[in-house]
Amino acid sequence: MATSTDPPDAEFEAVGDPPRRDGGGDAMGDFDDLNRDPAADARARLKAPAVCLQISATVTMLPCLFLAAFGLIELGRLALGINGSDSGRNADAAEIGPLLAGVGLIPSGFLAVIIFGAVRMIQMRRYGFAHTAAVLGIVSVVFLQVMAVFVLTASIWALVVLRDPAVKKQFRS
């Protein structure tokens, strides 16, 4: 208890530094995240790479779908005999149609899995599927070449965040 000779604030102890966690404070050293929700932090860290992965995969999928559609149209024209009387044109359509359809559909399948995995990242569900989508984004360089640069960078970013134990712990089955 304070006596009449003590200063008025003497009965209270000095506040000092805020309480510290084992191992020190946060990255900024200001200890402002002591009461934060770990699930919200993990979701916030994963949202940006997942959205970038969705956008880049969607933009990359558009030319692939165009190629697939063009290839299927060529196959349809060949099957219906609409290509005209030029036999060289028929031979070209017979070769180019399946090629374009395959070149368009195979990467589109990969990209659809990547987009769905990015949705699962945002939802923080099915860690294995989200991880697979990020790895497929890296593997898609084989199929997509130039367009895969954007998917590749977003996939690497997502993979780095997914490998964080705090983020991994927040995924639910």
OpenMM code with the backbone's topology and positions (N, CA, C; nanometers):
from openmm import Vec3, app, unit

residues = "MET ALA THR SER THR ASP PRO PRO ASP ALA GLU PHE GLU ALA VAL GLY ASP PRO PRO ARG ARG ASP GLY GLY GLY ASP ALA MET GLY ASP PHE ASP ASP LEU ASN ARG ASP PRO ALA ALA ASP ALA ARG ALA ARG LEU LYS ALA PRO ALA VAL CYS LEU GLN ILE SER ALA THR VAL THR MET LEU PRO CYS LEU PHE LEU ALA ALA PHE GLY LEU ILE GLU LEU GLY ARG LEU ALA LEU GLY ILE ASN GLY SER ASP SER GLY ARG ASN ALA ASP ALA ALA GLU ILE GLY PRO LEU LEU ALA GLY VAL GLY LEU ILE PRO SER GLY PHE LEU ALA VAL ILE ILE PHE GLY ALA VAL ARG MET ILE GLN MET ARG ARG TYR GLY PHE ALA HIS THR ALA ALA VAL LEU GLY ILE VAL SER VAL VAL PHE LEU GLN VAL MET ALA VAL PHE VAL LEU THR ALA SER ILE TRP ALA LEU VAL VAL LEU ARG ASP PRO ALA VAL LYS LYS GLN PHE ARG SER".split()
positions = [
    Vec3(0.0806, -0.1182, 0.0000),
    Vec3(0.0000, 0.0000, 0.0000),
    Vec3(0.0842, 0.1235, 0.0000),
    Vec3(0.0344, 0.2260, -0.0602),
    Vec3(0.1097, 0.3505, -0.0678),
    Vec3(0.0873, 0.4319, 0.0591),
    Vec3(0.1915, 0.4982, 0.1001),
    Vec3(0.1801, 0.5882, 0.2153),
    Vec3(0.1612, 0.7289, 0.1638),
    Vec3(0.1369, 0.8206, 0.2529),
    Vec3(0.1125, 0.9586, 0.2123),
    Vec3(0.2360, 1.0242, 0.1544),
    Vec3(0.3555, 0.9700, 0.1837),
    Vec3(0.4785, 1.0286, 0.1299),
    Vec3(0.5139, 0.9745, -0.0075),
    Vec3(0.4547, 0.8612, -0.0460),
    Vec3(0.4835, 0.8043, -0.1780),
    Vec3(0.4118, 0.8844, -0.2860),
    Vec3(0.4698, 0.8867, -0.4041),
    Vec3(0.3993, 0.9523, -0.5143),
    Vec3(0.2663, 0.8799, -0.5410),
    Vec3(0.1684, 0.9467, -0.5997),
    Vec3(0.0360, 0.8870, -0.6166),
    Vec3(0.0344, 0.7578, -0.6983),
    Vec3(0.1265, 0.7395, -0.7915),
    Vec3(0.1271, 0.6199, -0.8756),
    Vec3(0.2162, 0.5094, -0.8206),
    Vec3(0.2679, 0.5216, -0.7040),
    Vec3(0.3624, 0.4248, -0.6505),
    Vec3(0.2965, 0.2917, -0.6183),
    Vec3(0.1670, 0.2898, -0.5928),
    Vec3(0.1038, 0.1625, -0.5593),
    Vec3(0.0889, 0.0717, -0.6815),
    Vec3(0.1051, 0.1255, -0.8004),
    Vec3(0.0996, 0.0448, -0.9211),
    Vec3(0.2408, 0.0153, -0.9684),
    Vec3(0.2609, -0.1073, -1.0133),
    Vec3(0.3934, -0.1421, -1.0635),
    Vec3(0.4109, -0.0865, -1.2047),
    Vec3(0.5332, -0.0695, -1.2437),
    Vec3(0.5607, -0.0221, -1.3791),
    Vec3(0.5140, -0.1275, -1.4783),
    Vec3(0.4514, -0.0802, -1.5825),
    Vec3(0.3954, -0.1727, -1.6801),
    Vec3(0.5061, -0.2425, -1.7575),
    Vec3(0.6028, -0.1705, -1.8060),
    Vec3(0.7154, -0.2295, -1.8775),
    Vec3(0.6757, -0.2844, -2.0128),
    Vec3(0.7506, -0.3835, -2.0578),
    Vec3(0.7265, -0.4445, -2.1877),
    Vec3(0.6052, -0.5361, -2.1823),
    Vec3(0.5393, -0.5546, -2.2945),
    Vec3(0.4280, -0.6495, -2.2982),
    Vec3(0.4790, -0.7907, -2.2743),
    Vec3(0.3904, -0.8846, -2.2407),
    Vec3(0.4356, -1.0220, -2.2155),
    Vec3(0.4992, -1.0823, -2.3393),
    Vec3(0.5998, -1.1633, -2.3179),
    Vec3(0.6735, -1.2235, -2.4284),
    Vec3(0.6420, -1.3716, -2.4381),
    Vec3(0.6405, -1.4185, -2.5624),
    Vec3(0.6250, -1.5618, -2.5869),
    Vec3(0.7610, -1.6273, -2.5765),
    Vec3(0.7577, -1.7590, -2.5623),
    Vec3(0.8838, -1.8323, -2.5655),
    Vec3(0.9472, -1.8133, -2.7022),
    Vec3(1.0703, -1.7811, -2.7073),
    Vec3(1.1400, -1.7639, -2.8339),
    Vec3(1.1328, -1.6225, -2.8888),
    Vec3(1.0785, -1.5283, -2.8154),
    Vec3(1.0782, -1.3898, -2.8603),
    Vec3(0.9469, -1.3475, -2.9216),
    Vec3(0.9482, -1.2332, -2.9845),
    Vec3(0.8278, -1.1732, -3.0402),
    Vec3(0.8046, -1.2122, -3.1837),
    Vec3(0.7241, -1.1356, -3.2498),
    Vec3(0.6958, -1.1629, -3.3896),
    Vec3(0.8054, -1.1044, -3.4772),
    Vec3(0.7869, -1.1117, -3.6046),
    Vec3(0.8901, -1.0673, -3.6986),
    Vec3(0.9211, -0.9190, -3.6828),
    Vec3(0.8206, -0.8402, -3.6494),
    Vec3(0.8412, -0.6967, -3.6342),
    Vec3(0.8968, -0.6611, -3.4964),
    Vec3(0.8870, -0.7537, -3.4005),
    Vec3(0.9362, -0.7266, -3.2664),
    Vec3(0.8425, -0.6394, -3.1843),
    Vec3(0.7183, -0.6208, -3.2313),
    Vec3(0.6295, -0.5324, -3.1568),
    Vec3(0.5238, -0.6081, -3.0768),
    Vec3(0.5219, -0.7394, -3.0828),
    Vec3(0.4360, -0.8250, -3.0017),
    Vec3(0.2881, -0.7914, -3.0170),
    Vec3(0.2472, -0.7426, -3.1321),
    Vec3(0.1079, -0.7047, -3.1490),
    Vec3(0.0185, -0.8211, -3.1901),
    Vec3(0.0764, -0.9388, -3.2128),
    Vec3(-0.0053, -1.0498, -3.2588),
    Vec3(-0.0189, -1.1600, -3.1543),
    Vec3(-0.0128, -1.1251, -3.0277),
    Vec3(-0.0213, -1.2269, -2.9235),
    Vec3(-0.1575, -1.2948, -2.9203),
    Vec3(-0.2624, -1.2238, -2.9540),
    Vec3(-0.3967, -1.2790, -2.9438),
    Vec3(-0.4600, -1.3040, -3.0796),
    Vec3(-0.3819, -1.3196, -3.1836),
    Vec3(-0.4353, -1.3409, -3.3172),
    Vec3(-0.4809, -1.4839, -3.3346),
    Vec3(-0.5746, -1.5021, -3.4269),
    Vec3(-0.6261, -1.6334, -3.4610),
    Vec3(-0.5323, -1.6985, -3.5620),
    Vec3(-0.4742, -1.8148, -3.5295),
    Vec3(-0.3805, -1.8775, -3.6231),
    Vec3(-0.4465, -1.9187, -3.7546),
    Vec3(-0.5733, -1.9573, -3.7506),
    Vec3(-0.6420, -1.9960, -3.8743),
    Vec3(-0.6588, -1.8757, -3.9663),
    Vec3(-0.6917, -1.7603, -3.9090),
    Vec3(-0.7066, -1.6395, -3.9911),
    Vec3(-0.5722, -1.5968, -4.0491),
    Vec3(-0.4663, -1.6115, -3.9709),
    Vec3(-0.3333, -1.5779, -4.0219),
    Vec3(-0.2936, -1.6705, -4.1371),
    Vec3(-0.3190, -1.8001, -4.1205),
    Vec3(-0.2852, -1.8959, -4.2258),
    Vec3(-0.3673, -1.8679, -4.3511),
    Vec3(-0.4955, -1.8396, -4.3339),
    Vec3(-0.5821, -1.8101, -4.4485),
    Vec3(-0.5351, -1.6834, -4.5204),
    Vec3(-0.4963, -1.5829, -4.4447),
    Vec3(-0.4496, -1.4578, -4.5053),
    Vec3(-0.3188, -1.4792, -4.5817),
    Vec3(-0.2296, -1.5619, -4.5282),
    Vec3(-0.1025, -1.5877, -4.5960),
    Vec3(-0.1215, -1.6675, -4.7236),
    Vec3(-0.2233, -1.7548, -4.7271),
    Vec3(-0.2433, -1.8433, -4.8410),
    Vec3(-0.3340, -1.7826, -4.9469),
    Vec3(-0.4111, -1.6812, -4.9114),
    Vec3(-0.5092, -1.6268, -5.0052),
    Vec3(-0.4434, -1.5637, -5.1283),
    Vec3(-0.3422, -1.4833, -5.1100),
    Vec3(-0.2792, -1.4138, -5.2236),
    Vec3(-0.2187, -1.5114, -5.3248),
    Vec3(-0.1367, -1.6100, -5.2829),
    Vec3(-0.0844, -1.7017, -5.3852),
    Vec3(-0.1933, -1.7868, -5.4497),
    Vec3(-0.2972, -1.8211, -5.3739),
    Vec3(-0.4055, -1.9016, -5.4318),
    Vec3(-0.4831, -1.8218, -5.5363),
    Vec3(-0.5105, -1.6957, -5.5085),
    Vec3(-0.5816, -1.6123, -5.6061),
    Vec3(-0.4947, -1.5899, -5.7297),
    Vec3(-0.3658, -1.5648, -5.7093),
    Vec3(-0.2746, -1.5490, -5.8246),
    Vec3(-0.2686, -1.6768, -5.9073),
    Vec3(-0.2701, -1.7909, -5.8406),
    Vec3(-0.2690, -1.9184, -5.9120),
    Vec3(-0.3973, -1.9366, -5.9916),
    Vec3(-0.5113, -1.9001, -5.9331),
    Vec3(-0.6384, -1.9093, -6.0051),
    Vec3(-0.6394, -1.8197, -6.1287),
    Vec3(-0.5993, -1.6969, -6.1102),
    Vec3(-0.6028, -1.6010, -6.2214),
    Vec3(-0.5071, -1.6433, -6.3324),
    Vec3(-0.3842, -1.6779, -6.2963),
    Vec3(-0.2867, -1.7138, -6.3995),
    Vec3(-0.3267, -1.8429, -6.4713),
    Vec3(-0.3813, -1.9390, -6.3992),
    Vec3(-0.4243, -2.0629, -6.4635),
    Vec3(-0.5447, -2.0384, -6.5549),
    Vec3(-0.6360, -1.9528, -6.5125),
    Vec3(-0.7525, -1.9222, -6.5958),
    Vec3(-0.7114, -1.8504, -6.7237),
    Vec3(-0.6234, -1.7515, -6.7114),
    Vec3(-0.5774, -1.6775, -6.8294),
    Vec3(-0.4987, -1.7699, -6.9226),
    Vec3(-0.4221, -1.8598, -6.8658),
    Vec3(-0.3451, -1.9537, -6.9470),
    Vec3(-0.4355, -2.0561, -7.0141),
    Vec3(-0.5483, -2.0884, -6.9503),
    Vec3(-0.6384, -2.1882, -7.0061),
    Vec3(-0.7117, -2.1385, -7.1304),
    Vec3(-0.7332, -2.0105, -7.1416),
    Vec3(-0.8107, -1.9573, -7.2542),
    Vec3(-0.7504, -1.9904, -7.3905),
    Vec3(-0.6211, -1.9665, -7.4150),
    Vec3(-0.5656, -2.0059, -7.5453),
    Vec3(-0.5656, -2.1573, -7.5669),
    Vec3(-0.5507, -2.2324, -7.4583),
    Vec3(-0.5545, -2.3788, -7.4712),
    Vec3(-0.6923, -2.4252, -7.5164),
    Vec3(-0.7958, -2.3665, -7.4596),
    Vec3(-0.9317, -2.4021, -7.5007),
    Vec3(-0.9587, -2.3593, -7.6445),
    Vec3(-0.9022, -2.2453, -7.6839),
    Vec3(-0.9168, -2.2009, -7.8231),
    Vec3(-0.8531, -2.3020, -7.9182),
    Vec3(-0.7329, -2.3479, -7.8861),
    Vec3(-0.6662, -2.4480, -7.9701),
    Vec3(-0.7463, -2.5778, -7.9760),
    Vec3(-0.7986, -2.6199, -7.8624),
    Vec3(-0.8779, -2.7429, -7.8585),
    Vec3(-1.0037, -2.7283, -7.9440),
    Vec3(-1.0695, -2.6137, -7.9321),
    Vec3(-1.1909, -2.5914, -8.0108),
    Vec3(-1.1588, -2.5898, -8.1605),
    Vec3(-1.0508, -2.5243, -8.1972),
    Vec3(-1.0117, -2.5197, -8.3375),
    Vec3(-0.9798, -2.6597, -8.3892),
    Vec3(-0.9093, -2.7389, -8.3101),
    Vec3(-0.8778, -2.8761, -8.3497),
    Vec3(-1.0017, -2.9621, -8.3644),
    Vec3(-1.0960, -2.9472, -8.2727),
    Vec3(-1.2201, -3.0242, -8.2820),
    Vec3(-1.3040, -2.9806, -8.4020),
    Vec3(-1.3016, -2.8512, -8.4318),
    Vec3(-1.3732, -2.8027, -8.5508),
    Vec3(-1.3115, -2.8626, -8.6775),
    Vec3(-1.1800, -2.8662, -8.6828),
    Vec3(-1.1130, -2.9264, -8.7990),
    Vec3(-1.1474, -3.0742, -8.8115),
    Vec3(-1.1536, -3.1451, -8.6991),
    Vec3(-1.1916, -3.2864, -8.7039),
    Vec3(-1.3359, -3.3026, -8.7506),
    Vec3(-1.4228, -3.2150, -8.7047),
    Vec3(-1.5622, -3.2194, -8.7466),
    Vec3(-1.5784, -3.1900, -8.8940),
    Vec3(-1.5056, -3.0905, -8.9415),
    Vec3(-1.5112, -3.0583, -9.0848),
    Vec3(-1.4621, -3.1750, -9.1682),
    Vec3(-1.3582, -3.2416, -9.1208),
    Vec3(-1.3055, -3.3573, -9.1936),
    Vec3(-1.4077, -3.4706, -9.1943),
    Vec3(-1.4696, -3.4943, -9.0796),
    Vec3(-1.5677, -3.6030, -9.0698),
    Vec3(-1.6906, -3.5765, -9.1570),
    Vec3(-1.7299, -3.4494, -9.1680),
    Vec3(-1.8477, -3.4156, -9.2479),
    Vec3(-1.8156, -3.3899, -9.3940),
    Vec3(-1.6888, -3.3866, -9.4277),
    Vec3(-1.6480, -3.3634, -9.5653),
    Vec3(-1.6667, -3.2197, -9.6096),
    Vec3(-1.6559, -3.1246, -9.5201),
    Vec3(-1.6780, -2.9834, -9.5515),
    Vec3(-1.5498, -2.9162, -9.6004),
    Vec3(-1.4400, -2.9840, -9.5996),
    Vec3(-1.3124, -2.9213, -9.6305),
    Vec3(-1.2947, -2.8870, -9.7777),
    Vec3(-1.3847, -2.9215, -9.8609),
    Vec3(-1.3709, -2.8882, -10.0035),
    Vec3(-1.3106, -3.0031, -10.0812),
    Vec3(-1.2766, -2.9744, -10.2048),
    Vec3(-1.2281, -3.0799, -10.2933),
    Vec3(-1.0767, -3.0972, -10.2874),
    Vec3(-1.0070, -3.0078, -10.2197),
    Vec3(-0.8613, -3.0146, -10.2137),
    Vec3(-0.8201, -3.1309, -10.1235),
    Vec3(-0.7626, -3.2345, -10.1834),
    Vec3(-0.7250, -3.3518, -10.1039),
    Vec3(-0.6082, -3.3210, -10.0098),
    Vec3(-0.5241, -3.2254, -10.0471),
    Vec3(-0.4153, -3.1846, -9.9576),
    Vec3(-0.4683, -3.1209, -9.8307),
    Vec3(-0.5742, -3.0444, -9.8439),
    Vec3(-0.6380, -2.9818, -9.7277),
    Vec3(-0.6952, -3.0883, -9.6343),
    Vec3(-0.7547, -3.1935, -9.6901),
    Vec3(-0.8097, -3.3011, -9.6080),
    Vec3(-0.6989, -3.3725, -9.5307),
    Vec3(-0.5860, -3.3932, -9.5970),
    Vec3(-0.4745, -3.4592, -9.5293),
    Vec3(-0.4203, -3.3709, -9.4169),
    Vec3(-0.4122, -3.2398, -9.4429),
    Vec3(-0.3653, -3.1480, -9.3385),
    Vec3(-0.4617, -3.1452, -9.2206),
    Vec3(-0.5908, -3.1404, -9.2490),
    Vec3(-0.6909, -3.1376, -9.1422),
    Vec3(-0.6872, -3.2667, -9.0620),
    Vec3(-0.6602, -3.3775, -9.1288),
    Vec3(-0.6532, -3.5054, -9.0586),
    Vec3(-0.5348, -3.5096, -8.9636),
    Vec3(-0.4289, -3.4377, -8.9972),
    Vec3(-0.3121, -3.4347, -8.9092),
    Vec3(-0.3223, -3.3257, -8.8033),
    Vec3(-0.3694, -3.2090, -8.8426),
    Vec3(-0.3668, -3.0948, -8.7521),
    Vec3(-0.4818, -3.0969, -8.6517),
    Vec3(-0.5959, -3.1523, -8.6906),
    Vec3(-0.7112, -3.1538, -8.6013),
    Vec3(-0.6847, -3.2241, -8.4692),
    Vec3(-0.6405, -3.3517, -8.4712),
    Vec3(-0.6119, -3.4202, -8.3446),
    Vec3(-0.4963, -3.3567, -8.2682),
    Vec3(-0.3993, -3.3058, -8.3416),
    Vec3(-0.2856, -3.2410, -8.2761),
    Vec3(-0.3297, -3.1186, -8.1979),
    Vec3(-0.4066, -3.0312, -8.2615),
    Vec3(-0.4540, -2.9111, -8.1926),
    Vec3(-0.5478, -2.9453, -8.0771),
    Vec3(-0.6323, -3.0450, -8.0979),
    Vec3(-0.7224, -3.0858, -7.9900),
    Vec3(-0.6425, -3.1363, -7.8699),
    Vec3(-0.5414, -3.2168, -7.8950),
    Vec3(-0.4577, -3.2676, -7.7860),
    Vec3(-0.3759, -3.1590, -7.7192),
    Vec3(-0.3183, -3.0706, -7.8017),
    Vec3(-0.2380, -2.9605, -7.7485),
    Vec3(-0.3236, -2.8671, -7.6632),
    Vec3(-0.4511, -2.8588, -7.6941),
    Vec3(-0.5392, -2.7738, -7.6155),
    Vec3(-0.6005, -2.8423, -7.4949),
    Vec3(-0.6387, -2.9685, -7.5104),
    Vec3(-0.7122, -3.0366, -7.4034),
    Vec3(-0.6235, -3.0872, -7.2901),
    Vec3(-0.5059, -3.1359, -7.3195),
    Vec3(-0.4192, -3.1894, -7.2142),
    Vec3(-0.3788, -3.0796, -7.1155),
    Vec3(-0.3275, -2.9646, -7.1605),
    Vec3(-0.2971, -2.8593, -7.0632),
    Vec3(-0.4221, -2.8051, -6.9950),
    Vec3(-0.5352, -2.8046, -7.0644),
    Vec3(-0.6591, -2.7562, -7.0018),
    Vec3(-0.6982, -2.8453, -6.8847),
    Vec3(-0.6753, -2.9744, -6.8965),
    Vec3(-0.7018, -3.0651, -6.7845),
    Vec3(-0.6126, -3.0348, -6.6655),
    Vec3(-0.4836, -3.0141, -6.6928),
    Vec3(-0.3913, -2.9762, -6.5857),
    Vec3(-0.4359, -2.8456, -6.5205),
    Vec3(-0.4702, -2.7493, -6.6030),
    Vec3(-0.5076, -2.6178, -6.5509),
    Vec3(-0.6381, -2.6229, -6.4729),
    Vec3(-0.7308, -2.7093, -6.5131),
    Vec3(-0.8552, -2.7243, -6.4366),
    Vec3(-0.8256, -2.7791, -6.2973),
    Vec3(-0.7350, -2.8747, -6.2875),
    Vec3(-0.6953, -2.9280, -6.1561),
    Vec3(-0.6276, -2.8187, -6.0734),
    Vec3(-0.5442, -2.7369, -6.1367),
    Vec3(-0.4763, -2.6281, -6.0659),
    Vec3(-0.5775, -2.5270, -6.0135),
    Vec3(-0.6755, -2.4916, -6.0957),
    Vec3(-0.7765, -2.3944, -6.0525),
    Vec3(-0.8576, -2.4504, -5.9365),
    Vec3(-0.8995, -2.5758, -5.9459),
    Vec3(-0.9768, -2.6373, -5.8382),
    Vec3(-0.8931, -2.6482, -5.7108),
    Vec3(-0.7642, -2.6800, -5.7242),
    Vec3(-0.6757, -2.6850, -5.6080),
    Vec3(-0.6573, -2.5483, -5.5441),
    Vec3(-0.6542, -2.4422, -5.6258),
    Vec3(-0.6435, -2.3066, -5.5719),
    Vec3(-0.7698, -2.2696, -5.4943),
    Vec3(-0.8849, -2.3159, -5.5410),
    Vec3(-1.0089, -2.2940, -5.4654),
    Vec3(-1.0001, -2.3645, -5.3304),
    Vec3(-0.9469, -2.4852, -5.3296),
    Vec3(-0.9302, -2.5585, -5.2035),
    Vec3(-0.8291, -2.4895, -5.1109),
    Vec3(-0.7302, -2.4248, -5.1689),
    Vec3(-0.6357, -2.3481, -5.0857),
    Vec3(-0.7072, -2.2351, -5.0144),
    Vec3(-0.7903, -2.1630, -5.0865),
    Vec3(-0.8629, -2.0520, -5.0257),
    Vec3(-0.9568, -2.1032, -4.9174),
    Vec3(-1.0195, -2.2184, -4.9404),
    Vec3(-1.1118, -2.2756, -4.8432),
    Vec3(-1.0404, -2.3446, -4.7274),
    Vec3(-0.9090, -2.3619, -4.7387),
    Vec3(-0.8282, -2.4324, -4.6384),
    Vec3(-0.8809, -2.5751, -4.6185),
    Vec3(-0.9084, -2.6425, -4.7274),
    Vec3(-0.9572, -2.7794, -4.7240),
    Vec3(-0.8728, -2.8653, -4.8170),
    Vec3(-0.8552, -2.9924, -4.7806),
    Vec3(-0.7857, -3.0923, -4.8603),
    Vec3(-0.6437, -3.0486, -4.8945),
    Vec3(-0.5590, -3.0542, -4.7937),
    Vec3(-0.4199, -3.0114, -4.8083),
    Vec3(-0.3500, -3.0857, -4.9219),
    Vec3(-0.3715, -3.2159, -4.9314),
    Vec3(-0.3050, -3.2944, -5.0352),
    Vec3(-0.3412, -3.2483, -5.1750),
    Vec3(-0.4674, -3.2163, -5.1945),
    Vec3(-0.5106, -3.1702, -5.3263),
    Vec3(-0.4535, -3.0323, -5.3573),
    Vec3(-0.4517, -2.9441, -5.2571),
    Vec3(-0.3949, -2.8107, -5.2766),
    Vec3(-0.2456, -2.8207, -5.3085),
    Vec3(-0.1759, -2.9083, -5.2387),
    Vec3(-0.0332, -2.9291, -5.2624),
    Vec3(-0.0095, -2.9864, -5.4020),
    Vec3(-0.0931, -3.0813, -5.4422),
    Vec3(-0.0829, -3.1402, -5.5758),
    Vec3(-0.1040, -3.0346, -5.6837),
    Vec3(-0.1992, -2.9459, -5.6627),
    Vec3(-0.2245, -2.8394, -5.7603),
    Vec3(-0.1029, -2.7486, -5.7752),
    Vec3(-0.0384, -2.7168, -5.6637),
    Vec3(0.0806, -2.6315, -5.6704),
    Vec3(0.1942, -2.7024, -5.7449),
    Vec3(0.2107, -2.8312, -5.7207),
    Vec3(0.3146, -2.9072, -5.7908),
    Vec3(0.2813, -2.9190, -5.9395),
    Vec3(0.1533, -2.9419, -5.9719),
    Vec3(0.1130, -2.9474, -6.1131),
    Vec3(0.1386, -2.8147, -6.1839),
    Vec3(0.1255, -2.7050, -6.1106),
    Vec3(0.1565, -2.5751, -6.1695),
    Vec3(0.3023, -2.5656, -6.2106),
    Vec3(0.3881, -2.6287, -6.1336),
    Vec3(0.5305, -2.6298, -6.1679),
    Vec3(0.5551, -2.7241, -6.2857),
    Vec3(0.4894, -2.8397, -6.2850),
    Vec3(0.5057, -2.9376, -6.3925),
    Vec3(0.4455, -2.8865, -6.5235),
    Vec3(0.3481, -2.7971, -6.5146),
    Vec3(0.2802, -2.7487, -6.6355),
    Vec3(0.3721, -2.6719, -6.7291),
    Vec3(0.4908, -2.6389, -6.6850),
    Vec3(0.5875, -2.5719, -6.7720),
    Vec3(0.6161, -2.6582, -6.8946),
    Vec3(0.6119, -2.7886, -6.8774),
    Vec3(0.6383, -2.8803, -6.9886),
    Vec3(0.5341, -2.8618, -7.0987),
    Vec3(0.4083, -2.8407, -7.0603),
    Vec3(0.3002, -2.8310, -7.1582),
    Vec3(0.2780, -2.6896, -7.2099),
    Vec3(0.2960, -2.5918, -7.1248),
    Vec3(0.2511, -2.4574, -7.1585),
    Vec3(0.3616, -2.3635, -7.2041),
    Vec3(0.4845, -2.3977, -7.1799),
    Vec3(0.6001, -2.3207, -7.2232),
    Vec3(0.5948, -2.1745, -7.1782),
    Vec3(0.5699, -2.0829, -7.2693),
    Vec3(0.5786, -1.9395, -7.2391),
    Vec3(0.4713, -1.8965, -7.1404),
    Vec3(0.3482, -1.9414, -7.1594),
    Vec3(0.2380, -1.9002, -7.0729),
    Vec3(0.2549, -1.9512, -6.9299),
    Vec3(0.3348, -2.0551, -6.9118),
    Vec3(0.3493, -2.1153, -6.7804),
    Vec3(0.4324, -2.0319, -6.6843),
    Vec3(0.4946, -1.9266, -6.7307),
    Vec3(0.5763, -1.8436, -6.6417),
    Vec3(0.4917, -1.7886, -6.5279),
    Vec3(0.3714, -1.7443, -6.5594),
    Vec3(0.2848, -1.6876, -6.4564),
    Vec3(0.2331, -1.7954, -6.3624),
    Vec3(0.1958, -1.9097, -6.4179),
    Vec3(0.1493, -2.0206, -6.3350),
    Vec3(0.2644, -2.0723, -6.2485),
    Vec3(0.3831, -2.0775, -6.3063),
    Vec3(0.4999, -2.1267, -6.2337),
    Vec3(0.5310, -2.0409, -6.1122),
    Vec3(0.5335, -1.9093, -6.1286),
    Vec3(0.5660, -1.8231, -6.0148),
    Vec3(0.4589, -1.8318, -5.9068),
    Vec3(0.3324, -1.8344, -5.9449),
    Vec3(0.2252, -1.8464, -5.8456),
    Vec3(0.2305, -1.9827, -5.7768),
    Vec3(0.2667, -2.0867, -5.8505),
    Vec3(0.2751, -2.2211, -5.7920),
    Vec3(0.3892, -2.2314, -5.6914),
    Vec3(0.5019, -2.1737, -5.7248),
    Vec3(0.6148, -2.1762, -5.6305),
    Vec3(0.5791, -2.1002, -5.5040),
    Vec3(0.5173, -1.9855, -5.5194),
    Vec3(0.4740, -1.9056, -5.4045),
    Vec3(0.3752, -1.9843, -5.3187),
    Vec3(0.2775, -2.0475, -5.3822),
    Vec3(0.1786, -2.1269, -5.3084),
    Vec3(0.2451, -2.2449, -5.2387),
    Vec3(0.3395, -2.3088, -5.3044),
    Vec3(0.4079, -2.4233, -5.2452),
    Vec3(0.4889, -2.3827, -5.1229),
    Vec3(0.5555, -2.2682, -5.1299),
    Vec3(0.6322, -2.2194, -5.0147),
    Vec3(0.5386, -2.1933, -4.8967),
    Vec3(0.4255, -2.1305, -4.9219),
    Vec3(0.3314, -2.1014, -4.8135),
    Vec3(0.2686, -2.2309, -4.7613),
    Vec3(0.2366, -2.3245, -4.8505),
    Vec3(0.1774, -2.4509, -4.8079),
    Vec3(0.2720, -2.5335, -4.7216),
    Vec3(0.4005, -2.5206, -4.7432),
    Vec3(0.4977, -2.5981, -4.6649),
    Vec3(0.5174, -2.5435, -4.5236),
    Vec3(0.4647, -2.4255, -4.4939),
    Vec3(0.4754, -2.3683, -4.3604),
    Vec3(0.3946, -2.4536, -4.2622),
    Vec3(0.4558, -2.4988, -4.1519),
    Vec3(0.3829, -2.5839, -4.0579),
    Vec3(0.2584, -2.5176, -3.9991),
    Vec3(0.2609, -2.3871, -3.9796),
    Vec3(0.1433, -2.3182, -3.9247),
    Vec3(0.0270, -2.3218, -4.0232),
    Vec3(0.0571, -2.3115, -4.1509),
    Vec3(-0.0481, -2.3178, -4.2531),
    Vec3(-0.0957, -2.4619, -4.2678),
    Vec3(-0.0031, -2.5553, -4.2705),
    Vec3(-0.0375, -2.6964, -4.2869),
    Vec3(-0.1306, -2.7443, -4.1735),
    Vec3(-0.1065, -2.6939, -4.0533),
    Vec3(-0.1856, -2.7345, -3.9375),
    Vec3(-0.3306, -2.6878, -3.9467),
    Vec3(-0.3553, -2.5800, -4.0184),
    Vec3(-0.4890, -2.5228, -4.0242),
    Vec3(-0.5812, -2.5886, -4.1265),
    Vec3(-0.5269, -2.6723, -4.2129),
    Vec3(-0.6105, -2.7403, -4.3114),
    Vec3(-0.6949, -2.8449, -4.2405),
    Vec3(-0.8194, -2.8572, -4.2838),
    Vec3(-0.9069, -2.9610, -4.2283),
    Vec3(-0.9415, -3.0598, -4.3400),
    Vec3(-0.9625, -3.1797, -4.3014),
    Vec3(-0.9904, -3.2853, -4.4004),
    Vec3(-1.1288, -3.2742, -4.4572),
] * unit.nanometer
topology = app.Topology()
chain = topology.addChain("A")
for resn in residues:
    res = topology.addResidue(resn, chain)
    for name in ("N", "CA", "C"):
        topology.addAtom(name, app.Element.getBySymbol(name[0]), res)
